[in-house]
Amino acid sequence: MCLFFGISRAAYYAWQVCSFRPDKNVERKELILEAYQASRSTYGYRRIGLWLSIHKGIKINHKAILRLMNEMGIHSVVRKRKPHTKFSQTCSHFYGNLLQRDFYAARPNQKWSTDISFIPTKQGWAYLSVIKDLHDSFIASFAIKQANSVDLVVQSLRNALANEKVTDGLILHSDQGHQYSSHAYYVLTHEYSISPSMSRRANCWDNAPVETFFGCLKEECIRQLPLLTFEEVKSTIADYIYFYNYERIQLKTRKTPFEVRCLSGLN
């Protein structure tokens, strides 16, 4: 057989010895798999290392985690860049760019970022509006409807105002979509002394934080599932946002958004 396959006898006997040798990484692989499953199969080797450190008190070198993940055939969900979409309609209320890509906020409810994304369903598109707090990446509110309407963004803003303590000076940043330039949006932000801010024309990077969230949602959740009904999409998104806020570890802070929020005195 060695002659037939073109290998030496020494190589054959070395393989035979290794094949019966127990895997010394069994326990570490089990821990890595536990962390991977706890993340809903979304974490890469860096976040798995953080999860093991936080939840198990175990430190494993990140290169070793990557190697073992490759051996196990598991990997993180890689997010794809979103292509730029067509610019929206003419504004009735236009606002300057108050944010100027300064995404740092010293406290919660100081700077919010909002946008709308489209989710395919069996009944057509579902439209998701979210509001993200730039202090801790916490999703302050969301609304889902089957129409991309002014009411969608108004509903998500009302939900945020009902759940959060808002003080004068809050900046709410969006793109120049017709929903954000509507009179209803103007009236609601004016009523609560919110300062609307808009990205520059055709410049998605001005609203990068909320685009990042949509990327996570679609790659870690929506694209891993078959086409769902509208009601199933609503339930799935609500479940993922809970996971994102309360369970998903951020590489930057090494905490969940809720844990960062608690350190600021809000919970």
N, C-alpha and C positions, 0 to 999 in steps of 0.2 A: 504493500500500500504506500509506503514511503517513497519507493521508486516511482510508482505510478503518479503520485501527486507532486513529485519533485521536491520533497523535503527530507531533511536529515533525520536520522533516528533520535539524535539528541533533542531536536526541536519537538519531535513527537512526544518524547517522555517528559519534557518540560511542560508541554501543554497538558499532559495527562495529570501531572502533579497539581498544576494550578486549577484544573477543572474541578478537583475534589476538595480544594481548600475553601473553608468557609469565608464568606464575605465579611471583612472586618468593618465595613461601613453600613451594616444592616440597621443598627440603631439610629445612625445619623440620617439614613435615607428615610426611615419611618418618621422622624421628626420633621424632615423637610417636606415629606408628603402631607403630614398633618397641617403644616403651615400653609402649604399650597392649596389644600382643600378648604381651609378656613377662609382663604381669600377668594373663594369661588373660582379658583383656577386662574387668577389674574396676576398674582405677584411674580416678579422676577427675583433673581438671586439677592439683590440688595434688600428688598422689602422682606423677603423670607428671613434674611439674617437679622433684620430689626425685630420681626415678629418673634423669632426664637429667643432673642435677648430680652424682650419685654415680657413675653408670656411664659417662657420656660427658664429664664435666667441662664441660658446657654449661649456661648459665643463660638461660632464656627466661621473660619476664614471665608470671605466672600468668593475667593477663587475655588475653594473646595466645594462650596455650595453649587457654583456654576457647573463644575465638573460632574458632581453627583446628579444634578438635574439632567445633564446631557445623557448620563448613563441610564437614567430612569425614563428618558424620553418625554420629560415635561418641560414646559417653557412658559414665559409670560406672554400676555397678549400685547402685541406691538401695535401702537396707535399709528395711523397714517395721517399725513398732512391733509387738511381739508382744502380743496381748491377754492379760490375766490369765487364768490357768487355774484350775480348781477346786482348792481346798485339799485336802491329803492326809488320810490316816487318823489315828486317835488314836495318840500316841506311846507306846512302851514305855520308851524312854530319851530324855528331853528335855534339851537343852543351851541355855544362855543365849547371847545374841548378843555374843560376845567381839569381833567385828570392828567393830560399830557404824559401818558404812559408812566405816571408815578403810582405804581400799584402797592406801595407800602401804606398801611393804615396802622396807627398806633393803638387803636382800640376798636372794638366791634361797633358796627353801625355808624362808621365814619365815612366809608366809601363802599358803595355797592356797584356791581357790574351786572347788567342784564342783557339777554338776547333771546332769540327764538330759533329753534331747530326743528327740522322735519323728520318724522319717524314713519316709515312705511308700515301699513297694516292691511289686513284683508279687505277692509272697507275703504281704503284710500289712505291719504296722508293724515297723520296725527301731528298736531302742532304743539310743541312744548316750549313754554316760557319759564325761565328760571331767573332768580336773583341770587347772586353770589356775594358774600361778604369778603372783601379783600383782606381783612385783618387775619382771618383764620381759614379761609376757603370754605366756610360753612355755607351750605345752600339754605338761605333764609326762607325761601318759598318757591313754589312752582305751580303752574297751572297747565292743564292739557285740554285741548278742544279739537274739534274736527274742522274748525275754520280759523284761518290766520287773520284774526280780527283785532280791532282796538280793544274789544272786551277781554280778549285773552291777556294782554299785558296789564290792563287795568285790574283784572282779577288776581294776577300774580302779585301786583303791587299791594292790593288790599290785603291779601293773605299775609304778606310780609309785615305790613303795618299792624295787623292784628296780633302777630306773634312776637314782634320785636319792639324794644323801647327806642323810639326815634327822637333825636334832639335836633334843634336847628343846626343847619350847616351840613347835613348829610348830602354827599354827592352821589347821584345815581347816574351811572354812565351807560350809554347804549350806542347803537349805530344810528344811522339817519333814516331808518325804516319809517314808513308812513304811520305806524302805530305810535311811535315815540314822538312824532311831530303833530299828533292829533290834539284837538282842543280838550278832549276828555282827559288825556294824559297831562296836559298843561294844568288843568283845573285841579286834579288830584295832587300833583306835586306841589302846586302853589298852596293848597290847603294845609299841607303838612310841613311847609317851609323847607321842602327838599330842593336842592339845586341840581337841575338836569344838566347833563354833560353829554356831548356827542362826539363820536369818532370823526376823523377827517374823511372826506369822500373816498370811497374805494380803498380803505386802509384797515383791514381786519386786525392788524397787529395792535391797534389802539385799544382793542377790546379783548386782548389775548387771554386773560384769566378765565372768562366764561367760555371761550372757544376751547380752552384746555379741558374744561369739565365735559363739554359735549363730546370731545374726542375720547375721554375715558368711558363715558356712558355707552357710546356706540361700539367701541372696540372690546370693552370688557363685558358688555351685557348684550346689547341689541343684536350685534352681528354673530353672537354665539348661539342664537336661537332661531328656530324656523319662523316664518311669517306668522304673526299673531293677529288676533282680532283687536279692535280698538280697546275694548274693556280689558283684555289681557295685557295690552301695552301699558295702559294706565296703572294696573296693578304691578307690573314688572318694573316700571320706572319708579314708582313710589318705594318699592322694596330696595332698588339699587340706591336711591338717594339716601335712604336710611343707612345702608351699608357704607356709602361714601362719607356721610356725616359722622357716624358713630363707630365704625369698625375699620375703615380703610386707613392704613398708616401712610402719612406723607413723608417722602424722603427728606424734604427740606427741614421739617420740624421734628421728625421721628415720633410724631403723635398723630392722633386723629384730629379732624377739625373741632370736634366737640371738646376734646381734652384741651386744646389750645384755648378754646372759648372759655372753658371753666377756669383756666389760669387767669383770665381777664375779669373774672367775677360774674360772668353771665353763664347761665345754664338753663 
